[in-house]
Amino acid sequence: MLRYYTDLSEQATADVLGISVGAVKSAGSRGLATLRAALTASHAADAADADEDAAAQAQPTPERTGRERSAR
């Protein structure tokens, strides 16, 4: 992820880390896949929470009785 954070080329990242360009590409691919999975899971959890909130808000509320109205 250093490559994206510092906006370095694959070659420059490889030089800084002392690894091959192929290793930089591989590590970047794995890192992006992990980030993608984490964001997808987070989005799914947020969507489920929003669905639960919407369902709870859609529940009908009990109507007031005549006695409650006259108490005002």
N, CA, C and O atoms as a GROMACS GRO file, in nm:
protein
  288
    1MET      N    1   0.082  -0.118   0.000
    1MET     CA    2   0.000   0.000   0.000
    1MET      C    3   0.087   0.126   0.000
    1MET      O    4   0.038   0.236  -0.027
    2LEU      N    5   0.215   0.110   0.030
    2LEU     CA    6   0.308   0.222   0.024
    2LEU      C    7   0.304   0.289  -0.113
    2LEU      O    8   0.311   0.412  -0.123
    3ARG      N    9   0.292   0.210  -0.215
    3ARG     CA   10   0.291   0.262  -0.352
    3ARG      C   11   0.177   0.361  -0.372
    3ARG      O   12   0.196   0.465  -0.434
    4TYR      N   13   0.059   0.331  -0.320
    4TYR     CA   14  -0.056   0.419  -0.336
    4TYR      C   15  -0.050   0.537  -0.240
    4TYR      O   16  -0.086   0.649  -0.275
    5TYR      N   17  -0.006   0.511  -0.119
    5TYR     CA   18   0.001   0.616  -0.017
    5TYR      C   19   0.100   0.725  -0.056
    5TYR      O   20   0.073   0.844  -0.038
    6THR      N   21   0.215   0.685  -0.110
    6THR     CA   22   0.319   0.781  -0.146
    6THR      C   23   0.317   0.816  -0.294
    6THR      O   24   0.398   0.897  -0.339
    7ASP      N   25   0.225   0.756  -0.370
    7ASP     CA   26   0.210   0.781  -0.513
    7ASP      C   27   0.340   0.751  -0.589
    7ASP      O   28   0.382   0.828  -0.676
    8LEU      N   29   0.402   0.638  -0.553
    8LEU     CA   30   0.525   0.596  -0.621
    8LEU      C   31   0.491   0.500  -0.735
    8LEU      O   32   0.386   0.436  -0.734
    9SER      N   33   0.579   0.492  -0.831
    9SER     CA   34   0.563   0.393  -0.937
    9SER      C   35   0.596   0.255  -0.880
    9SER      O   36   0.652   0.243  -0.771
   10GLU      N   37   0.560   0.153  -0.955
   10GLU     CA   38   0.593   0.016  -0.910
   10GLU      C   39   0.744   0.000  -0.899
   10GLU      O   40   0.792  -0.061  -0.803
   11GLN      N   41   0.818   0.054  -0.994
   11GLN     CA   42   0.964   0.041  -0.992
   11GLN      C   43   1.022   0.116  -0.872
   11GLN      O   44   1.109   0.062  -0.804
   12ALA      N   45   0.975   0.237  -0.845
   12ALA     CA   46   1.027   0.315  -0.732
   12ALA      C   47   0.995   0.246  -0.600
   12ALA      O   48   1.077   0.244  -0.508
   13THR      N   49   0.876   0.189  -0.590
   13THR     CA   50   0.838   0.117  -0.468
   13THR      C   51   0.928  -0.004  -0.449
   13THR      O   52   0.974  -0.032  -0.338
   14ALA      N   53   0.952  -0.076  -0.557
   14ALA     CA   54   1.040  -0.193  -0.551
   14ALA      C   55   1.180  -0.153  -0.505
   14ALA      O   56   1.242  -0.222  -0.424
   15ASP      N   57   1.229  -0.041  -0.557
   15ASP     CA   58   1.362   0.006  -0.520
   15ASP      C   59   1.368   0.043  -0.372
   15ASP      O   60   1.464   0.008  -0.302
   16VAL      N   61   1.265   0.114  -0.323
   16VAL     CA   62   1.262   0.157  -0.183
   16VAL      C   63   1.257   0.036  -0.090
   16VAL      O   64   1.326   0.032   0.012
   17LEU      N   65   1.174  -0.064  -0.127
   17LEU     CA   66   1.158  -0.180  -0.041
   17LEU      C   67   1.263  -0.288  -0.064
   17LEU      O   68   1.276  -0.380   0.017
   18GLY      N   69   1.337  -0.276  -0.172
   18GLY     CA   70   1.440  -0.377  -0.202
   18GLY      C   71   1.380  -0.509  -0.247
   18GLY      O   72   1.435  -0.616  -0.217
   19ILE      N   73   1.267  -0.504  -0.319
   19ILE     CA   74   1.202  -0.625  -0.370
   19ILE      C   75   1.179  -0.609  -0.520
   19ILE      O   76   1.202  -0.502  -0.576
   20SER      N   77   1.133  -0.715  -0.583
   20SER     CA   78   1.111  -0.709  -0.727
   20SER      C   79   0.980  -0.636  -0.758
   20SER      O   80   0.892  -0.622  -0.673
   21VAL      N   81   0.970  -0.589  -0.883
   21VAL     CA   82   0.847  -0.524  -0.928
   21VAL      C   83   0.731  -0.622  -0.921
   21VAL      O   84   0.619  -0.583  -0.887
   22GLY      N   85   0.756  -0.748  -0.952
   22GLY     CA   86   0.652  -0.850  -0.943
   22GLY      C   87   0.599  -0.864  -0.801
   22GLY      O   88   0.479  -0.883  -0.782
   23ALA      N   89   0.687  -0.856  -0.703
   23ALA     CA   90   0.645  -0.864  -0.562
   23ALA      C   91   0.562  -0.742  -0.524
   23ALA      O   92   0.466  -0.754  -0.447
   24VAL      N   93   0.596  -0.626  -0.578
   24VAL     CA   94   0.518  -0.505  -0.552
   24VAL      C   95   0.377  -0.522  -0.610
   24VAL      O   96   0.278  -0.490  -0.545
   25LYS      N   97   0.371  -0.572  -0.733
   25LYS     CA   98   0.240  -0.593  -0.797
   25LYS      C   99   0.157  -0.694  -0.719
   25LYS      O  100   0.037  -0.674  -0.698
   26SER      N  101   0.219  -0.802  -0.677
   26SER     CA  102   0.149  -0.906  -0.604
   26SER      C  103   0.098  -0.854  -0.469
   26SER      O  104  -0.018  -0.877  -0.433
   27ALA      N  105   0.182  -0.784  -0.397
   27ALA     CA  106   0.144  -0.731  -0.267
   27ALA      C  107   0.033  -0.626  -0.282
   27ALA      O  108  -0.060  -0.620  -0.201
   28GLY      N  109   0.043  -0.544  -0.386
   28GLY     CA  110  -0.060  -0.444  -0.411
   28GLY      C  111  -0.193  -0.508  -0.443
   28GLY      O  112  -0.297  -0.464  -0.395
   29SER      N  113  -0.190  -0.613  -0.522
   29SER     CA  114  -0.312  -0.684  -0.558
   29SER      C  115  -0.378  -0.747  -0.435
   29SER      O  116  -0.499  -0.738  -0.418
   30ARG      N  117  -0.297  -0.810  -0.350
   30ARG     CA  118  -0.350  -0.871  -0.228
   30ARG      C  119  -0.405  -0.766  -0.133
   30ARG      O  120  -0.510  -0.786  -0.072
   31GLY      N  121  -0.334  -0.656  -0.120
   31GLY     CA  122  -0.378  -0.548  -0.031
   31GLY      C  123  -0.509  -0.488  -0.078
   31GLY      O  124  -0.598  -0.463   0.003
   32LEU      N  125  -0.522  -0.463  -0.208
   32LEU     CA  126  -0.646  -0.407  -0.261
   32LEU      C  127  -0.762  -0.505  -0.246
   32LEU      O  128  -0.874  -0.463  -0.217
   33ALA      N  129  -0.736  -0.634  -0.264
   33ALA     CA  130  -0.842  -0.734  -0.247
   33ALA      C  131  -0.889  -0.739  -0.102
   33ALA      O  132  -1.009  -0.751  -0.076
   34THR      N  133  -0.796  -0.729  -0.008
   34THR     CA  134  -0.831  -0.727   0.135
   34THR      C  135  -0.914  -0.603   0.168
   34THR      O  136  -1.013  -0.611   0.240
   35LEU      N  137  -0.870  -0.488   0.116
   35LEU     CA  138  -0.944  -0.364   0.140
   35LEU      C  139  -1.083  -0.370   0.078
   35LEU      O  140  -1.181  -0.328   0.140
   36ARG      N  141  -1.092  -0.423  -0.043
   36ARG     CA  142  -1.221  -0.437  -0.112
   36ARG      C  143  -1.317  -0.525  -0.030
   36ARG      O  144  -1.434  -0.492  -0.014
   37ALA      N  145  -1.265  -0.636   0.021
   37ALA     CA  146  -1.348  -0.728   0.100
   37ALA      C  147  -1.394  -0.661   0.229
   37ALA      O  148  -1.510  -0.676   0.269
   38ALA      N  149  -1.306  -0.587   0.294
   38ALA     CA  150  -1.342  -0.519   0.418
   38ALA      C  151  -1.448  -0.412   0.393
   38ALA      O  152  -1.542  -0.398   0.471
   39LEU      N  153  -1.434  -0.337   0.285
   39LEU     CA  154  -1.531  -0.233   0.254
   39LEU      C  155  -1.665  -0.293   0.214
   39LEU      O  156  -1.770  -0.239   0.249
   40THR      N  157  -1.662  -0.404   0.142
   40THR     CA  158  -1.785  -0.471   0.102
   40THR      C  159  -1.859  -0.523   0.226
   40THR      O  160  -1.980  -0.508   0.237
   41ALA      N  161  -1.786  -0.582   0.318
   41ALA     CA  162  -1.847  -0.633   0.442
   41ALA      C  163  -1.903  -0.518   0.524
   41ALA      O  164  -2.012  -0.529   0.580
   42SER      N  165  -1.830  -0.408   0.531
   42SER     CA  166  -1.876  -0.291   0.606
   42SER      C  167  -2.002  -0.233   0.542
   42SER      O  168  -2.096  -0.195   0.612
   43HIS      N  169  -2.003  -0.226   0.410
   43HIS     CA  170  -2.120  -0.174   0.338
   43HIS      C  171  -2.241  -0.264   0.360
   43HIS      O  172  -2.352  -0.215   0.379
   44ALA      N  173  -2.219  -0.394   0.359
   44ALA     CA  174  -2.329  -0.489   0.381
   44ALA      C  175  -2.386  -0.474   0.522
   44ALA      O  176  -2.508  -0.479   0.540
   45ALA      N  177  -2.299  -0.455   0.620
   45ALA     CA  178  -2.344  -0.437   0.758
   45ALA      C  179  -2.422  -0.306   0.772
   45ALA      O  180  -2.524  -0.301   0.840
   46ASP      N  181  -2.373  -0.200   0.708
   46ASP     CA  182  -2.443  -0.071   0.713
   46ASP      C  183  -2.580  -0.081   0.647
   46ASP      O  184  -2.677  -0.025   0.697
   47ALA      N  185  -2.588  -0.153   0.535
   47ALA     CA  186  -2.714  -0.170   0.464
   47ALA      C  187  -2.813  -0.249   0.549
   47ALA      O  188  -2.932  -0.218   0.552
   48ALA      N  189  -2.765  -0.351   0.619
   48ALA     CA  190  -2.852  -0.431   0.705
   48ALA      C  191  -2.904  -0.346   0.820
   48ALA      O  192  -3.021  -0.356   0.857
   49ASP      N  193  -2.818  -0.262   0.878
   49ASP     CA  194  -2.861  -0.173   0.986
   49ASP      C  195  -2.965  -0.074   0.936
   49ASP      O  196  -3.064  -0.047   1.005
   50ALA      N  197  -2.945  -0.022   0.816
   50ALA     CA  198  -3.041   0.073   0.758
   50ALA      C  199  -3.175   0.005   0.733
   50ALA      O  200  -3.280   0.064   0.755
   51ASP      N  201  -3.171  -0.119   0.687
   51ASP     CA  202  -3.295  -0.194   0.664
   51ASP      C  203  -3.370  -0.216   0.795
   51ASP      O  204  -3.493  -0.204   0.800
   52GLU      N  205  -3.297  -0.249   0.901
   52GLU     CA  206  -3.360  -0.269   1.032
   52GLU      C  207  -3.421  -0.139   1.083
   52GLU      O  208  -3.531  -0.139   1.138
   53ASP      N  209  -3.349  -0.027   1.064
   53ASP     CA  210  -3.401   0.103   1.108
   53ASP      C  211  -3.527   0.140   1.031
   53ASP      O  212  -3.624   0.189   1.089
   54ALA      N  213  -3.526   0.116   0.901
   54ALA     CA  214  -3.642   0.148   0.818
   54ALA      C  215  -3.762   0.062   0.858
   54ALA      O  216  -3.874   0.111   0.862
   55ALA      N  217  -3.738  -0.064   0.886
   55ALA     CA  218  -3.847  -0.153   0.927
   55ALA      C  219  -3.904  -0.109   1.062
   55ALA      O  220  -4.025  -0.113   1.082
   56ALA      N  221  -3.818  -0.066   1.152
   56ALA     CA  222  -3.865  -0.022   1.283
   56ALA      C  223  -3.946   0.107   1.271
   56ALA      O  224  -4.045   0.124   1.342
   57GLN      N  225  -3.906   0.196   1.182
   57GLN     CA  226  -3.978   0.321   1.164
   57GLN      C  227  -4.110   0.299   1.093
   57GLN      O  228  -4.202   0.380   1.108
   58ALA      N  229  -4.122   0.193   1.016
   58ALA     CA  230  -4.244   0.166   0.941
   58ALA      C  231  -4.352   0.101   1.028
   58ALA      O  232  -4.466   0.088   0.985
   59GLN      N  233  -4.316   0.060   1.149
   59GLN     CA  234  -4.413  -0.002   1.240
   59GLN      C  235  -4.522   0.098   1.274
   59GLN      O  236  -4.492   0.213   1.306
   60PRO      N  237  -4.648   0.058   1.267
   60PRO     CA  238  -4.756   0.151   1.304
   60PRO      C  239  -4.750   0.184   1.452
   60PRO      O  240  -4.720   0.099   1.535
   61THR      N  241  -4.780   0.307   1.483
   61THR     CA  242  -4.781   0.348   1.623
   61THR      C  243  -4.923   0.337   1.676
   61THR      O  244  -5.018   0.363   1.603
   62PRO      N  245  -4.938   0.300   1.801
   62PRO     CA  246  -5.073   0.289   1.856
   62PRO      C  247  -5.141   0.426   1.856
   62PRO      O  248  -5.079   0.527   1.887
   63GLU      N  249  -5.266   0.426   1.821
   63GLU     CA  250  -5.340   0.552   1.820
   63GLU      C  251  -5.376   0.591   1.962
   63GLU      O  252  -5.390   0.506   2.050
   64ARG      N  253  -5.391   0.719   1.983
   64ARG     CA  254  -5.425   0.768   2.116
   64ARG      C  255  -5.571   0.738   2.146
   64ARG      O  256  -5.655   0.734   2.056
   65THR      N  257  -5.599   0.718   2.271
   65THR     CA  258  -5.738   0.696   2.312
   65THR      C  259  -5.805   0.831   2.333
   65THR      O  260  -5.738   0.933   2.343
   66GLY      N  261  -5.936   0.830   2.339
   66GLY     CA  262  -6.011   0.955   2.360
   66GLY      C  263  -5.973   1.022   2.491
   66GLY      O  264  -5.973   1.145   2.499
   67ARG      N  265  -5.942   0.944   2.592
   67ARG     CA  266  -5.906   0.998   2.722
   67ARG      C  267  -5.777   1.079   2.712
   67ARG      O  268  -5.765   1.184   2.776
   68GLU      N  269  -5.678   1.031   2.632
   68GLU     CA  270  -5.552   1.104   2.618
   68GLU      C  271  -5.574   1.236   2.546
   68GLU      O  272  -5.508   1.335   2.577
   69ARG      N  273  -5.667   1.238   2.452
   69ARG     CA  274  -5.694   1.361   2.380
   69ARG      C  275  -5.757   1.466   2.472
   69ARG      O  276  -5.723   1.584   2.464
   70SER      N  277  -5.847   1.421   2.558
   70SER     CA  278  -5.916   1.517   2.644
   70SER      C  279  -5.827   1.566   2.758
   70SER      O  280  -5.858   1.667   2.822
   71ALA      N  281  -5.717   1.496   2.783
   71ALA     CA  282  -5.627   1.536   2.893
   71ALA      C  283  -5.546   1.659   2.855
   71ALA      O  284  -5.484   1.722   2.941
   72ARG      N  285  -5.544   1.692   2.730
   72ARG     CA  286  -5.462   1.807   2.688
   72ARG      C  287  -5.514   1.933   2.738
   72ARG      O  288  -5.457   2.039   2.711
   0.00000   0.00000   0.00000
